[in-house]
Amino acid sequence: MNRIAIAGLLLACLAASALIAQRKAVSAKPGVTDVQLPFGSLKPSATFNIGGTADWVLVTDDAVWVASTKPYSVQRIDPATNTVVAKVRLSGEACSGLAFGFGSVWVPVCGKKTLLARVDARTNRITAVLPIAPAGPEGGITASNDSIWMVTDKEGTTLSRINPATNTVSQKISIPAGSYNPLSSGNMVWITGFARNVLTAVDASSGKVLAAIPVGSKPRFLTSGGGSVWTLNQEDGSVTRIDANNRKVTATIAVGIPGPGGDLGYGADSVWATTFGLPLTMIDAQTNKVLRQWVGRGGDSLRFGHDSIWLTDYHRGLLLRIPFKATLQP
């Protein structure tokens, strides 16, 4: 190889290295550096090998459910014994959350056919396959006292109300375009509007849209607790707090976890957030301050229950059970 070719190769390598470094810098999450700890300092009380990936966690009174690929399934864990007690095979990937209601786990499925699977929580068997398609990946599903709610069009403009007695859509509600993630809390269904940076409030009795509240940029996942609804805003990685009664924003919390994926949950007077690289963040619901943030490999989906945080390591296909008391250790 002549000198000109060698020089050209070196320049190309340098340019590629610079591009990689630039991409890493852009994708890096700033977090809240003064409260950060190594994720390895948290010791799980149990670790479950779920499959190719692990995503979408659901906690009920007597079980923890988590979705997996390789194989496509939802798996049931007994929190009393820390054992997987059932694996329910699916026709495709669980792609838009999990919900519990009316004795069933409801699983939106993406694949060759998009559908909604209903799993009997007593027998751990699929009892119905509903031809009702979720809007797509990173959406959601929720249960109120009389209905199941899911966004069912790719444009994110239609919130469908599903009657669990008939397994059919009983009402379709128009919502701001680009809304995908519903959450039932009290007598309301709240839906984050990713495209328009709003949180929409729907009366769960009538289906009437009551308000569209401006929140942070690109809100996606949400949770409720402490008299509030909380949204994880993927554009800047902040969390917005909205008073559930007067439907007004009361705080915007800089968490520093921007980007796709992630999740938000509530428990022990705290809001818990997760994303890749910063798998766990603890926000005090009394002060709206980030108390601790753990840095390391893992993260993407979580729920709080049975005195623990149930946290996925999506890429390694793991589910970790982290005792709440472990998060309080110095």
Salt bridges, closest charged atoms under 4 A:
ASP62 OD2 - ARG76 NH2 3.37
GLU138 OE1 - ARG220 NE 3.66
ASP146 OD1 - ARG161 NH2 3.26
ASP263 OD2 - ARG303 NH1 3.12
ASP313 OD2 - ARG316 NE 2.67
